[in-house]
Amino acid sequence: MNYKLRSLVAASITGALMLGVAQQASADSTIDIVNALVAKGVLTEEEGALLTKGRSGERDAAEAKSKKQINVVNKDGLRFENEDKSVSVAVGGRIHADYRNFDHGSNDKNTSGNTANESDTFDMRRARINISGQLFNNYTFQLSGDFAGGTTGNSGTGSTAILDQAWFNVNYWAPLQFRVGQFKVPISMERKMSSNSLDFLERSLHDSLGSYEDRGAMVWGVPRDGITYAIAAVNGEGNKNRNDADSRVSKPEIQANATVNFAQLMENKDAVYHLGVGFANGDISKNNNASGTGTIAAAADNTFWLAGTNSLRTEARGVNFLKLPGLISANGVSNEVNRQRFAVEGAAAFGPVKVASEWMRNSFSGDLTATKDFDADIDAWYVSALWNITGEKFADFYKEGIFTAVKPANNFDLGKGGGTWQVGLRYSHIDASDFNNSTFVGTSVSNNVGRITAANTATSTNTFEAGAWTVGLNFVPNPNTRFMLNFIQTNFDTPILIENKLKDNEKAITARAQFTF
């Protein structure tokens, strides 16, 4: 190629560079064109280097600028992220507005005992703000608080905001991750699900035997798609309590869980065949008077056998139907009660139909006196079925051992239809009858409130065994909104006194309007 032609080409390219458009796009395309001309011999390497001089610098500067640029997207809340998504922060929340209506007879309006919890009422079940994010691809975090007040609803202690979760996670290798803070402990499939994606308004009676959010450290991971594991050392209280309201556990509770989805292992994307096992071991205290005030007997009434409580409430958030006995600390006798938990979970989803079940046992053992010990179990289980009438596949909403919220194939639009409709059925059962015996009577027990005898069958507010049927209908117009309607009937093994009348069941209709952002 002669000098004049090369000069003409060089001048044309230089003019194109001076005109410019988007800086980074122009730099990239110009360098590509010059390299092609050099490769074809149209330009010498020296001429090519001269023409592209400075353009590489412009490209590098544009790339550096794009990494600093913050984009705003609406995904899992309002998310702020840089161009390569290595750093992101999301702000979200949830509002669960409930209504509960109980089946009252015409003469059931006297108030005594447990009646406050069986009132027809509107309730702000949850009002949470959540901040979550990612730093440098390998660190994630979450901070959330609930402004709806105490977790015990009508029997709560006020409208104080509650810390829900506060943790950060280190993930350099998916099979081996580390999390520390206050987080969901791993022992139960139902508890690990978000309240935004539950099949029914409330978790089952089985949930009382697990743990809520707890404080500690956890090693967990996903060795391969379809397999998860987690091992956590936590306080063992599991009820989001303040640091100064602990259950005086002398050492951390160890919890472990492992799950496998056989459908993923078989590369079946239309189904879920989930199986999991869990175990926990730790010691709780007989005396849970965290404030350090009051007599031993008064403190012992708060022996927290379960997740930060010694009583159970119906799924409809009605009466407290079971209160476990309180234990008194005695000189020369260990103040510790050993608690072991054994859990099995399973779920099968075929297209739009899902069946799930869990079973858990809490085993307690300890000394009441120097010559008297005890060994008692509480068993609970549930089985449930849910059908997406509109056809959405549950397998599309299953990730790392957890079912997430179902999203409609088409959002609802007035006059055009859309949205997801679901119908479900669940039965749950709990049996604490081991505590209904003469072992828990005497100077080592602060009260006999729990035991059922011939003398108190007409006045008891306690039963040690109960089962609950729940029928549910859900409508999900879009990923951010859900409306739920449940009918719950809880059957008590022995009648309990509710509103001055002995009843062998509680019936309720509950409803929820749910919004997440």
N, C-alpha and C positions, 0 to 999 in steps of 0.2 A: 504494500500500500504506500503511495507516494506521500510526501510531506504535506502537500496542500490538502489532500483528502483527510489525513489524520488531524490536521489542524481544524478543518471544518467540523469533523465529528466532535473533537474536543470542545470547540466553541459552542456547539449545539447543546452538549451535555452541561457545560458550565452555565449556559443560559437557563436550562431547566432547573438547575440547582438554585439559581438566584430567584426564580419565580416561586419555588417551594409551595407545599401545601401543609398538611399535618407534619410536624417536625419529625417524629419518629418514623412514620410511614414513608416520608420522602427520603430520609437517610437510608433506610433499609432498601428501598427500591432502586435508588441511585447506585448504591454499592453493588447490588446484584447486576445491574446493567453494565457497569464499568468492568466488573469481573468477567462477564460474558464476552465483552468486546476484547479484553486482553486475551482470553482463552482462544478466541477466533483469530487473533493476530491483527485485529483492526487497530489496537493500541498497544504500545510497548508497556512493559511492566512499570517503567519509570513514569510514563504518562498517566497510567492508571492510578499509581500511588499518589501522583500530584493532584489528580482530580478528586480522589476520595479523601485526601488529607483534610481532617477536621470533621468530616461527616461521621466517622466512627465515634469521635468524641461527642458529637451531638446526639448520636443514638444512645450512648452510654448515659449521657445526662438525662435524656428523656426517660430511659428505663428507671433510673434512680428516682426521678420525680414521680413516676407512676407508682412506685412502691410506697411513697409517702402520701399519696393521694388516698383520701378516705371516701369510701362509697357507702351509701345507705341503702339497705335492702330490707324487704319485709319477709323474713324467713325465721321461724321460731321466735317471733317477737321482732321488735325493731332492732336490726343488726347493723353495726358499724364495723367495716372491715377494710383492710388495705387491698391493693390490687391483686397481690398473689395469695390473699386470704390466710397469711401466716399469723396475722394478728386480727382478732375480732372481739367485739363486745356486744352482747344482746341484752336488751331491756324488755322484760315481759311480765306477765301476771295472770291471775285467774280470779274470777268472781263466781262463787257458787251460792246462789240464792235459793233457799229451800222453804218448803211448807210441809208441815206434818199434821195429820188429822187422825185422831184415835177413835175407836169404837166405844162410845160411852152409852150406858143404859140411862133410862130416864131418872133413876135415883142415884146416879154415880157422881154427884157433884160435891159431895163432902170431901174435904181435904185432910189427909193424914198420911203419915209415912212417906211413901215414895211418890205421891201424886204429882208433885211439881214437875217431874220428868215426863209425865204423860199428858201434858197440856197441849191442846191444839195451838200451833204457833207458827209464825214465820221465823226463819232463822238465817242469819248470814253464816253459812257453814264454813266457807273459806273466803278470804280476801287477801291474796298474796301478791307481793311484788318480788320479782326475781331478776337478778343480774348474773349473767353467765358469760363465759368467753374462752378465748384461746390465745396463748402467747407463744410465738416462735414454733408453732406446729406441735410442740411436745408437752405443753402445759395447759391444762384446762382447769376452770374453776366455776363455782356456783355459790351465790349468796342469796338467800331468800328469807323473807319474814312474813308471818301471817298476822293480819290486823283484825281478824274476826274475833279475837278473844281466846279464852281458855279452850283446850281441846275437849273438855268434858261437857261442853254445851251448857244446859240449864243448871248443872251442878258445878259449874266452873267458878272461878274466883274473881271474875271481873273481865275487863276489856283490854288487859295489858297485851301488847304485841308479843308474839312468840317467835323466837328464832327457829326457822324450819330446817334449812340446810346451810352449811358453811364449810366448804371443803375445796382443796385443790388436788389435782391428779397429775402424776408424772407418767408420760407415755412415750418412751423412746422405742419400745418394742411391744407390739400388741399382746403377745403371750404373757408378758410380765409387766404389770403396771402397779403403781403405788398411789394410794389415796389416804389423806389424813384430814381430820376435822370432824364435823358432824354430818353424817351421811346415812343413807338407807342401808341397813345391815342386810346380809345376803340370804338369810335362812328361809324366806317364804316367797313364792312366786307372786302371790296376791299382794303382799306388802311392797314388793319391788315395782309393781305397776304404779304409774302416776294416777292420782285421783282424777285427773282429766280423762283417763281412758278406762276407768272401771266399767264392768258390764252392768252393774247396778249402783244405786245411789251410795250404798255403804258396803264395806267389806263384810265378810261373813263372820259368824261366831268363832270360827277357826282362827281368825286374825288376832283374837285376844291372847292366844298363846305365843305369838311371835313377838318381835320387837319392832318398835317404831324407829325413828331416826335416833342414832346414838353417837357418842363421841369416842373416837379412837383412831386406829390406823388399820388399813386393809391392803393386802396384796391380792391382786386379781388379774385375770387375763382371758384372752380368747386364743387358745393354742392353734385353732383352725376354725373355719366357718362351721357353725353348728355345735361347738363345744365351748363351755365357759366354766370357770372355777373362781372361787373367792375364799380367802381366809382372813378373818378380821379379829383383832383384839380390841374390845370395846368395854365401856364401863359396865354394861350388863343391865342397865336400867331401861333404856330404850323408850323414853317418853318425853324427850325434848326439855328436860328440866334444866334449871339454872345450875351453875357450878356449886352454889351453896345449898342446893336441894337434892343431894345425892342419896342413894339408898345404902350408903356405908358398905359398899362391896369392898372386901379386903384386897382383892386382886382382880385383874381384868377377866372378862368372860371371853372365851374363844368360840367363835362361830365359823362354820365352814359350809359351803354349798357347791355343788357341781351339777351342771345340766348338759344334756345332749339333745340335739334335734336330729333324729335319724333321717328325716326327710331331706335336710340339707346335705347330710353325708351321702345320700343316694341321689343328690342333685335333682330332687323333685321340688320345683318351685311353686307348685300349686297346693302343697299340703304342709302341715306341721305335725311331727310326731315327737312331742317334747316329754322328757323324763328327767327328774331331778331328785337329789337327796340332800338332806341337810342335817347338821349336828351342832349342838352348842353345849358348853359345860362351864359353869361358874358358880360362885357362892353369893348368896344374898344375906342380908342381915335381918335378924328378928326385930330389931329396934330401928325404925326409920324416922325417928324424930330429928330431922336434919337441923332444925333451928336450935336444938340443944335445950329446949325448955319443956316443962311438963313432967309428969311422973312417968315412971317406966311403964306402968299399965296403960296410961293414955297413949304413950308412944307406940306400944306394942299393937295397939288397934290398927296401926298403919303398916303392918308387915306386908311388903310389896311382893306378893307371890308372883304376880304377872308383870306386865310392862308398866311399872310405876304405879300400880294400883292393887287393891285387894278386893275389888268388886267388879262385876260384869253387868253390862247394860244390853238391852235388846238391840237388834239390828236397826229397828225403827227409831233408835235413840229415845226410847220410852223409859220404862222402869228399870232400876237397878235390881235385877232379879236374884243375884247371887252375891253374898258377901262371905269371904273366907275368914276363918278365925285369925285373931292376932296372937302372936307368941310373946312371952315375957322372958327377958334375959335373966338368967339365974347365976349366982356365984358358983364358980367351979364347973360351969357348963358352957360349951362353945356357943358363941352368939351367931354362928354361921349356919345357914341352911344351904345344902348343895342342891343345885337345880341343873338337870340335864334335859335337853330338848332333842327329840328325834323327829325328822320330817321327811315325807315323801310327797312328791308333786308330779302331776302328769297332765298333759293336754294333747288333744288331737283335733286338727282343723282340716276339713275337706272342703275346699272352695269357700262358700259363704257360711259354713256351719262349723261351730267350735264347741267342743266338750272339754271341761276342765275339772280337776279334782285335786284336793290336797288332804293330807292327814298329818296331825302333829300330836306328840305326847310330851307333856312336861312332867318330869319325875323329880320329886322332892324327897330329901332325906335329911335327918338331923336328930339331935338330942333335945328332948323336952326337959328332962331332969337327969340327975346322975344315974338313975336306974331305969329311965323310960325314954325310948326313942320312937321315931315314926318313919314311915315310908309311904308316900301317897302320890298318886298319878292323877293328872287331868288330861283327858283325850278330847280332841275336836277334829272335825272333818267337814268337808262340803263336796258336793258335786253340782255342776252347773252346765247349762247349755245355752248358746246364743246363736241366733240366725240372722244374718244380714239379708233381709227380704229383698233388697234392691241388688244383691248379687256381688258385692265387693268381697274379694278373697282375703281371708285372715292372714294367709301366708305373706301378703304384701305388707303387713303391718306387724311383723315379728322380727325382732333384732336382738342378737346377743342374749337369748334366753328370756326375753320379755316381750309381751304383747303391748304395742303402742296404740294410740288412738286411731280408729278407722276414719279415713277421709273419703267423702263422697266421690264417686266417679264423675258426677256432675253436680255443681252447686245448685241449691234451690233458687228458683226465680219465679216469682208470683205469675201465674198464668202459663208457665212453661214446665213446672214441676222440677224434679231433681232432688238432691239430698239423699241421705241414707236412712232407711227405716230398719230398726232392730227389734226383735222380740226375744225374751229370755226367761228361763226358769232355773231356780236354785233351791237346794235344800241343804241346810247346815245343822250340825248337832254338836253339843258339848256335854261332857259327862265329868263332873267333879265329885261323884258320890263317895270317893275314898275319904273325903273330909267330913262326911256325915256319919261319924262314929264316935265312940266314947274316948278314943285316944285323945281327941282335942277337947277335953274337959278337965278342969282342975286348976290348981294354982299356977300351972305353967302356961295357961291360956288366959288372956285378959278378959275375954267375954265368950258367951255361948250363943252369940247372935246367929251363928250359922246353922247349928245343929237342929234337925227337925225331930221332935219327939211327940209322943201321944199328947203331952200336955200343951203343946203350942201349935198344933196343926190348924187351929182356927184363927190364930193370930200371927202366923209366920209371914214374914215378907221375903223369905228365902226359899229357893229350890236349888237342888244340886245337879239337875239335868234338864236340858231344854233343847228343842228343835225348832227351826224356823223355815217356813216356805216363803219364797219371794218370787213374784211374777213381775216382769218388767217390760216396758215399752219405751223405746228411745227414738228420737228424731234428730238427725244431724244435718242441718241445712247447709253447713259449710265447715271447713276445718276449725273455725274459731268459735262455733256456737253449737250447743247441744241442749235439748229438752228431754227430761226423763220423768217417767211416771212409774211408781212401784206400789204393789200391794204386798204387805208382809204380815204373816200370821205366825206368832211365836207361841208354841205350845209348851207349857211347864209340866214337868213330871209330877209335881205336887202343887196344888193350888196355892197361890200367894195372895196376901191382902193388898188390894189396890183400891184406893178411894173407899175404904171401909167395907169393901166387899171381897170375898174370896173368889178369885178367878183362876181358871186353868189355862187361859190364853190371853194374848194381847193382839189385837188387830189394828192395822194402821194403813193409811194411804199417804205416801210421801211423793213429793214432786220437786224438781230442780230445774232452774234456768241457769245455764252455765255459759260463761263467756271467757275466752282466753285470748291473750294477745302477746 
